Amino acid sequence: LVHMNIFFGGTFIKKENLEEAGIVNPIKLEYYKIKDLKSKNDIFGIEVVKTAYINEEIKVEKASIDKLTNDEKIENSILDILKRNEVTPVILEDVIEDLVKC
C-alpha cells in the first residue's frame, strides 16, 4: 500500500445545474484525501470521483493529484472549495492551478 484514500465528503450535483446543462440523470461527486504512506513527512493529495447514473448504467470518472501539500489544513480547505463548487474530475487540474496562483 503506497497511499491511503480518506473520504472527505460527497454531494449530488444540484438538479437545476444539471437541467441547465441538459442532463436528466443524477450525478454524484465524492472527494477524498490521499495520504502518502511511503513518505516520512505528511504529504497529501486529493481525488475526485464522479458517478453518473444513466438508466441502468453507472459511469465512473476519477482524477487525482498526488503530493499537493504537506499541510492538512490547506488540503481540507481545497477539498471544501472543490465540494462547494461541485468540481468534477475533468476540470480538477485547472481548478487546482487557479487555486495555487491565488
N, C-alpha and C positions, 0 to 999 in steps of 0.2 A: 504494500500500500504506500503510494507516494504522496497522495494528498487526500484530505477528507472534506466532503461537502456537508455543510451545515445549513439546514433550511432557515431562511431569514423571513420570508413572507410570500404571500401569493394574493392574486386578485383576478377577477374576471374583467375583461375589457368592458367598459360601460356600454350598455345597449345602444345609446344614442350615438356613440362614436363608431360603433360597428355599422349601424344603419346609414350614417353619413357616408361611410366608405362603401356602401352597397353590400355589406356582409350580413348574412342572416343567421349564421351559425355561431354558437358560443366559443369564445377563445379564453383560455386560462393562461395566466403568466405566473411563473414561480421564480423566486430569486434566492440564490444560495451564496453563502460564504464559502470560499475554498481556502483551506489551511494547508500550507506546505509542511508535511511531516518530516521531510528529509533535512530541512534547514535547522541549524542551531538556533537561529533567531526566528521570531514570529514573522512569517511572510504570508500575506493574504491576497486572494484574488476573488473574482466573482463569476457566477454563472447565471444565465437567464435561460429559462426553458419555456417555450410557447407550445401549448397543446390546443389544437383546433379540432373541434368535434363536428365532422361533416357527415351527415346522415349516419351510416353505420361504420364509417371510417374514422380513425383517430390519427391525425398527423402531428408529429412532434419535431420541433426545431430547437436547436441548442446553440449557444455561443458562450464562450468563456474567455476571461482574461486572467492569466496567472501572474503572480508576482506583481500585483498592482501597488501595494503599500505594505509597510511594516507596522502601521498604526491601525488598530482595530476600530477606533472611534471614527477615523476617516472612512474606513471601509463601510461601517454602519451608516454613515451619512450618505455615502454614494448609493448604497443599496436602497436607502429610504427615498432618495431623489428618483432613482430608477422606477421604484414601485409606484410612487405617487404620480409619475408621468407616463405610466404604462409602457415603458421602454421594452421593445421586442428584440429578439436576438439579432435580426438583420441590421439594426441601427446601433447596436451596443457600442461598437468600436468608435463610431463617430461621436456619440454622446460622451464617452469617456474622454476622448481627445478634447472636446469642448470644455469639459469639467476641469481637466488638468490645466488648461490655459487660464482659467479664472483664478 
